[in-house]
């Protein structure tokens, strides 16, 4: 009887509806650029190139793009707001078949070759400097500029605020608080990445757990001491390492828009546009300058 009632209700519903032809057009495939430069981890300075397929694949998990010419050049910002690029610093990034990297990092991912063989001489970001990313692939040229902000040190990590996680077999967990002083400059933002027992063997920024600070604009906290308790719970005894990446507003806004787009529910939900920072035709992505400070603690 339930089945018959359901079918009758469905027929009544359909009889009241008009027919609509919804034309969801294929979008033009875009080059997707995920690029990083930081001051601490030379093997975490890399560029990922991929090609998006259609509306239903808006993330970075698409087709790898190999055979590109990729360079990063260091420079300074001049008083007239122009850039002075040091051609001698130009670094050529290459794809690699180094077995230290997982297979998915050996095509379409570009490193300074020295990052895995001679890290002391590999590409490393310097706080206060600006960096020019240039890409040439498939007859097109792309570029982006980012900066490495002054390092904001994590003073300490403290553990506490224990609670029972009913959704995880009633395990006792604790939260971690990050202590640091906001610099006396307007416009800086922080992104937080964390390495925990479950992702110890993961590689790359995408392999770490990411959390965005909810400080928002630092107009009200500018120059103040910050105690930021993260919402995540950790098992007692877990070793947790936090990477605090200080970034400029454009980088923060991109990753904020990316996380919102990643949580999008498809073509009939409220659309979210990625705040692209890459110059060129049919391209989206971000060149992220990270000023890294890191600390490790044990959850208790």
Secondary structure, DSSP 8 states (H G I E B T S, - for coil): -HHHHHHHHHHHHHHT--------------EEEEEEEESS-GGG-EEEEEE--STT--SS-SEE--S-EEEEEEEEE-TTS-EEE-GGG-EEEE----TTS-GGGSSSEEEETHHHH-GGGS----TT-EEEEEEEETTEEEEEEEE------EEEEEEEEEEEETTTTTEEEEEEEEEEE--SSTT-EEEEEEE-GGGTT--SGGGSEEEE-----TTTTTT-EEEEE-S--EETT-EEEEEEEEE-HHHHHHHHHHHHHHT---TTS---------BSSSEEEEEEEEEEEEEEEE--
